[in-house]
Amino acid sequence: MTEEEKKAHDALLLEVKSIVTSAMGDTVEKKSFNEALEKLNALEKKESVSQADFDAIKNEHIQAMIELKALKENATKKDNAPSNSLEATLEAKAEDLKNLMERKDTKGLSIEFKAVANMGTGNVTPTTAGGISVLLNDPEAGISGFNRARPFFSTLFPTSPTKGNTVSYAEMVTPEGGAAMTAEGALKSQADFNLEEKSVNVRKVTAFIKTSKESLADIPALAGEINSELLTLVELKADSQILSGDGTGQNLTGIVSIATAFAAGTDFANSIAVPNEYDVVNVAINQIETAEVISGEPAGFMPNVIVMNPTDIKKMKLTKTSTGEYVFNTTEGPQVGTQIDSIPVLSNPRMPKGHFLVMDSTKGTIRLREATKIDLGYENDDYTKNLVTILAEKRLAFYVKSQNVKAFVYGNFGTAKTALQA
């Protein structure tokens, strides 16, 4: 090897060693770079080489540079490391390295590493019009619907179908006479009553949503969520009407409208010291159990449901004596899933706060003309605008026969406690 060739070899060796040494501090894979450096050190120990050996050395340098680049591309980067500095520099100096290896340049090679900025989410350029990056976004499948209560009151009463838009029924009214103990040969006792025909109209509950055909096609799960929302709205409206419909216009006549008002009666009026909600409910139970439809004849109603607002149930459970003890313990006190006088206490937020309902639910009736259903159609210029109208509706009647109104007692706790106060 000539002196000029030896200088070219030494210059190449020093420059590549400098690159490797500089890069070692910028990557996690120091072991891999150390191995590359040991190869170069081994080449340096060859003092006297022939032209063939020099060519072999040159090829080894080239191979070392290839390995170095591969290691740099695959290494795990440290935080704040200039991850592309070495690779970019080597690519920029490719021609100089080539000339150096082919002994066309013996002046050496100057390599400069430039500082780069830290990378963060700010380096990501959003691709969507709304400025949301798909790289940083993790969309959840489906659509989050509204949280709504479940139908409640409609589940408490017997339900049967009807074929007409009016439900008619006959009631026995104005009973006269009755049974009597009769002596042999004496006139037997006669009884009679009149019949009165009653009717109740079927009412319709509806809700619709208008949407485009494109949205139904392009938004996953939208059609199902619309159907679910409409069905829920209709069912909850019907449920609310069964409780509190006032019977006017297209409204049902609900329980609150037909129920008997709470009455302390002569047995309990002004007779209880410091009355509480538990006392009120017990008196209401007694009011139903002792109700008379025919004078002197108990109706025989059997209350089976107590409905209260959750807040009133909690107040009842938290009632304490003047010395701080709970009036009701956890096993006997009223709460969801327990009972008062063997009757289930049901909690429902649709029951107005401060009010209560005690009833024999077998004495109310729901008649279904059409169960809740979904229809799709076009309205006005929907077709030309590519719109679809999705409609949910339900047709039903609810009624309590006049002989059974005393099977329902509805009242206000405040008013009832005042009536009981001794």
C-alpha positions in Angstrom: 0.0 0.0 0.0 1.4 3.4 -1.0 1.7 6.2 1.5 -1.1 8.0 -0.2 -3.4 4.9 0.0 -2.4 4.5 3.7 -3.5 8.1 4.4 -6.8 7.5 2.6 -7.4 4.4 4.6 -6.5 6.2 7.9 -8.7 9.2 7.1 -11.6 6.9 6.3 -11.1 4.9 9.5 -11.0 8.0 11.6 -14.1 9.6 10.1 -16.2 6.5 10.4 -15.0 6.0 14.0 -16.0 9.6 14.7 -19.5 9.0 13.2 -19.9 5.9 15.3 -18.6 7.5 18.5 -20.9 10.5 18.0 -23.9 8.2 17.3 -23.3 6.1 20.4 -24.6 8.7 22.7 -27.8 9.2 20.7 -29.2 5.7 20.7 -30.1 2.9 23.1 -28.3 0.2 21.1 -24.7 1.0 22.3 -23.8 -2.6 22.2 -24.5 -2.9 18.5 -22.4 0.2 17.7 -19.6 -1.0 19.9 -19.5 -4.2 17.8 -19.2 -2.1 14.7 -16.4 0.0 16.3 -14.5 -3.2 17.2 -14.5 -4.2 13.5 -13.1 -0.9 12.5 -10.4 -1.1 15.2 -9.4 -4.5 13.9 -8.9 -3.0 10.4 -6.7 -0.3 11.9 -4.2 -2.9 13.1 -3.3 -4.0 9.6 -0.1 -2.1 9.1 1.3 -3.5 5.9 -1.1 -4.5 3.2 -1.0 -5.2 -0.5 -3.3 -3.7 -3.1 -5.6 -6.8 -2.8 -5.7 -6.4 1.0 -6.5 -2.7 0.6 -9.4 -3.5 -1.7 -10.6 -6.0 0.9 -10.3 -3.4 3.6 -12.3 -1.0 1.4 -15.0 -3.6 1.0 -15.0 -4.2 4.8 -15.4 -0.4 5.3 -18.3 -0.4 3.0 -19.9 -3.4 4.7 -19.4 -1.7 8.1 -21.1 1.4 6.9 -24.0 -0.7 5.6 -24.3 -2.4 9.0 -24.0 1.0 10.8 -26.9 2.4 8.8 -29.1 -0.7 9.4 -28.4 -0.5 13.1 -29.2 3.2 13.2 -32.5 2.6 11.4 -33.6 -0.3 13.7 -32.3 1.0 17.0 -34.6 2.1 19.8 -34.3 5.8 20.2 -33.7 7.6 23.4 -36.0 10.5 24.5 -34.9 13.7 22.8 -32.4 11.8 20.6 -31.8 13.3 17.1 -33.2 10.1 15.5 -32.5 10.9 11.9 -29.2 12.9 12.3 -26.8 10.1 11.5 -28.8 8.6 8.7 -29.4 11.9 7.0 -25.7 13.0 7.4 -24.5 9.7 5.9 -26.8 10.1 3.0 -25.8 13.7 2.4 -22.1 12.7 2.5 -22.5 9.6 0.3 -20.5 11.0 -2.6 -17.7 12.1 -0.3 -17.5 8.7 1.3 -17.4 7.1 -2.2 -14.6 9.3 -3.3 -12.7 8.7 -0.1 -13.1 4.9 -0.4 -11.9 5.0 -4.1 -8.9 7.1 -3.0 -10.0 10.1 -5.0 -10.0 12.4 -1.9 -7.3 12.3 0.9 -8.5 15.4 2.7 -10.8 13.6 5.1 -14.5 14.1 5.7 -16.2 16.7 7.8 -19.5 15.7 9.4 -21.7 18.1 11.4 -24.7 17.0 13.5 -27.4 19.6 13.8 -29.7 19.9 16.9 -33.3 18.9 16.3 -36.5 19.7 18.3 -38.2 17.4 20.7 -41.1 15.4 19.2 -44.6 15.5 20.7 -48.2 15.4 19.6 -47.8 18.9 18.2 -45.7 17.4 15.4 -48.8 15.5 14.1 -50.7 17.3 11.4 -54.4 16.5 11.5 -55.8 15.2 8.2 -59.5 15.9 8.9 -61.4 19.1 8.4 -62.3 19.2 12.1 -58.7 19.2 13.1 -58.8 15.6 14.6 -55.8 13.4 13.9 -56.5 9.8 13.2 -53.1 9.0 14.7 -54.1 10.4 18.1 -57.8 9.4 18.0 -59.2 6.1 19.3 -62.9 6.2 18.3 -65.3 4.0 20.2 -67.7 1.9 18.2 -71.4 2.6 18.4 -73.4 5.6 19.5 -74.0 6.6 23.1 -77.7 6.9 23.7 -79.6 8.9 26.3 -80.1 7.5 29.8 -83.8 7.0 30.3 -85.9 5.3 32.9 -87.6 2.0 32.0 -91.4 1.8 31.7 -92.8 1.1 35.1 -96.5 1.7 35.7 -97.5 -0.1 32.5 -96.0 -3.3 33.9 -98.2 -3.3 37.0 -101.6 -3.9 35.4 -103.2 -6.7 33.5 -103.0 -6.2 29.7 -105.1 -7.7 27.0 -105.7 -6.9 23.3 -108.7 -5.0 21.8 -109.9 -4.9 18.2 -111.7 -1.6 18.2 -111.0 2.1 18.8 -113.3 2.1 21.7 -113.5 -0.3 24.6 -117.0 -0.8 26.1 -118.0 -2.7 29.2 -121.0 -3.0 31.5 -121.1 -2.2 35.2 -123.6 -3.3 37.8 -125.0 -0.2 39.6 -127.6 0.7 42.2 -128.0 -2.7 43.9 -131.2 -3.3 45.8 -132.5 -5.9 48.2 -130.3 -8.7 49.2 -130.2 -12.1 50.9 -132.1 -12.7 54.1 -132.7 -15.6 56.6 -136.1 -17.0 55.6 -138.5 -19.0 57.7 -140.4 -22.0 56.3 -143.3 -20.8 54.1 -142.2 -17.2 54.3 -141.5 -15.0 51.3 -137.9 -15.3 50.1 -135.7 -12.2 49.8 -135.4 -10.5 46.4 -132.4 -8.6 45.0 -131.8 -6.7 41.8 -129.4 -4.2 40.2 -129.2 -2.1 37.1 -126.6 -2.3 34.3 -124.8 0.7 33.0 -122.7 0.6 29.9 -119.4 2.5 30.0 -116.8 3.1 27.3 -113.2 4.4 27.0 -111.5 5.5 23.9 -108.3 4.1 22.6 -105.6 6.8 22.5 -102.5 7.0 20.3 -98.9 7.8 21.4 -96.5 8.8 18.7 -93.0 10.1 18.0 -91.0 10.5 14.7 -87.6 11.4 13.6 -86.7 12.7 10.1 -83.3 11.9 8.8 -81.5 11.6 5.4 -80.9 8.3 3.6 -77.2 9.1 3.5 -76.9 9.4 7.3 -78.6 6.0 7.7 -76.3 4.5 5.2 -73.0 6.2 6.3 -73.3 6.3 10.1 -73.0 2.8 11.6 -75.7 1.8 14.1 -77.7 5.1 13.5 -80.8 3.3 12.3 -80.9 1.0 15.3 -80.3 3.9 17.7 -83.2 5.9 16.1 -85.5 3.0 16.4 -84.6 2.4 20.0 -84.9 6.0 20.9 -88.4 6.3 19.3 -89.6 3.1 20.9 -88.4 4.3 24.3 -90.0 7.7 23.9 -93.4 6.2 23.1 -93.3 3.6 25.9 -92.3 6.2 28.5 -95.0 8.6 27.4 -97.6 5.9 27.7 -96.2 5.0 31.1 -96.5 8.6 32.2 -100.1 8.8 31.0 -101.1 5.6 32.9 -99.9 7.3 36.1 -101.0 10.9 35.6 -103.0 11.4 32.4 -105.9 13.8 33.1 -108.4 12.4 30.6 -108.8 15.6 28.6 -108.2 15.8 24.8 -106.1 12.9 23.7 -104.9 12.0 27.2 -105.6 8.8 29.0 -107.3 8.9 32.4 -104.5 7.9 34.7 -104.3 6.5 38.2 -103.9 9.9 39.9 -107.1 11.1 38.2 -109.3 8.2 39.4 -107.7 7.3 42.7 -109.4 7.9 46.0 -107.8 10.6 48.1 -106.1 9.6 51.4 -108.5 9.8 54.4 -107.4 9.4 58.0 -111.0 8.3 58.9 -112.4 8.3 62.4 -110.1 5.6 63.6 -106.8 7.5 62.9 -107.6 11.2 62.6 -105.7 13.2 65.1 -104.6 10.1 66.9 -100.9 9.5 66.2 -98.1 11.4 68.0 -95.4 12.6 65.6 -96.7 10.7 62.6 -94.2 9.8 59.8 -94.4 8.4 56.3 -94.6 4.8 57.5 -97.7 5.7 59.5 -99.3 7.3 56.5 -98.7 4.3 54.3 -100.1 1.9 56.9 -103.3 4.0 57.2 -103.6 4.1 53.4 -103.4 0.3 53.4 -106.2 0.1 55.9 -108.3 2.5 53.9 -108.2 0.2 50.9 -108.7 -3.0 52.9 -111.8 -1.6 54.7 -113.3 0.2 51.6 -117.0 -0.3 50.9 -118.6 -0.1 47.5 -122.0 -1.2 48.7 -123.0 0.3 52.0 -122.2 -2.0 54.9 -120.3 -4.4 52.6 -116.5 -4.5 52.5 -115.3 -4.5 48.9 -112.6 -7.0 49.6 -109.8 -5.1 47.9 -106.3 -6.5 48.6 -103.6 -3.8 48.2 -100.5 -5.4 46.5 -98.3 -2.4 45.5 -96.9 0.7 47.3 -95.2 3.2 45.0 -93.0 6.0 46.4 -90.4 8.4 45.1 -86.9 7.2 45.9 -86.3 10.3 48.0 -89.3 9.6 50.2 -88.1 6.0 50.7 -84.7 7.2 51.9 -86.3 9.7 54.3 -88.4 7.0 55.8 -85.3 4.8 56.3 -83.5 7.6 57.9 -86.2 8.5 60.4 -84.7 8.6 63.9 -86.1 8.9 67.4 -85.4 11.9 69.6 -82.4 10.1 71.0 -80.9 9.3 67.6 -81.9 5.7 67.1 -83.2 4.6 63.7 -87.0 4.0 63.8 -86.7 1.3 61.2 -83.9 -1.3 61.1 -82.5 -2.6 57.9 -84.5 -5.8 57.9 -87.9 -4.2 58.6 -87.6 -0.7 57.4 -89.1 0.2 54.0 -86.7 0.0 51.1 -86.7 -1.4 47.5 -87.2 -5.1 47.7 -88.7 -5.1 51.2 -92.3 -4.6 52.4 -94.7 -2.7 54.6 -97.3 -4.8 56.1 -96.4 -7.6 53.6 -96.9 -5.3 50.6 -93.9 -4.6 48.3 -92.5 -1.0 48.3 -91.6 0.0 44.8 -89.3 2.9 44.1 -89.9 5.0 41.0 -88.8 8.6 40.3 -91.9 9.2 38.2 -93.9 9.2 41.4 -93.9 12.9 42.4 -91.7 13.6 45.4 -93.7 13.9 48.6 -96.6 11.7 47.3 -97.5 8.1 47.6 -99.7 5.5 45.8 -101.1 2.4 47.5 -103.3 0.1 45.3 -104.7 -3.2 44.3 -103.2 -3.3 40.8 -105.5 -6.1 39.7 -108.3 -3.5 39.5 -106.8 -1.5 36.6 -106.8 -2.6 33.0 -104.7 -1.9 29.9 -106.1 -2.7 26.5 -103.8 -2.7 23.5 -105.0 -1.9 20.1 -101.6 -1.8 18.6 -98.3 -2.6 20.4 -95.5 -0.2 19.9 -94.2 -0.4 16.3 -91.9 1.3 13.8 -92.9 2.5 10.3 -90.8 4.2 7.6 -92.2 6.5 5.0 -92.0 9.7 3.0 -93.8 12.9 3.8 -94.4 15.9 1.5 -91.2 16.4 -0.5 -89.1 13.9 1.5 -88.5 11.7 -1.5 -87.0 14.5 -3.6 -84.9 15.6 -0.7 -83.7 12.1 0.1 -85.2 12.2 3.5 -86.9 9.4 5.4 -89.5 9.8 8.2 -89.2 7.1 10.9 -92.3 6.9 13.0 -93.1 5.0 16.3 -96.6 4.7 17.6 -98.7 2.8 20.2 -102.5 2.6 20.6 -103.9 1.7 24.0 -106.6 2.4 26.5 -106.4 2.4 30.3 -109.3 2.4 32.7 -110.5 1.6 36.2 -114.1 0.6 36.6 -116.2 2.8 38.9 -116.7 0.0 41.4 -112.9 -0.3 41.8 -111.7 3.3 42.3 -111.5 2.8 46.1 -108.8 0.2 45.4 -106.4 3.1 44.7 -105.3 5.6 47.3 -103.2 8.6 46.3 -102.0 11.3 48.6 -99.5 13.8 49.9 -97.3 12.9 52.9 -97.4 16.4 54.4 -101.2 16.7 54.2 -101.7 13.1 55.4 -99.3 13.5 58.5 -101.2 16.7 59.5 -104.5 14.7 59.4 -103.0 12.0 61.6 -101.3 14.4 64.1 -102.6 13.9 67.6 
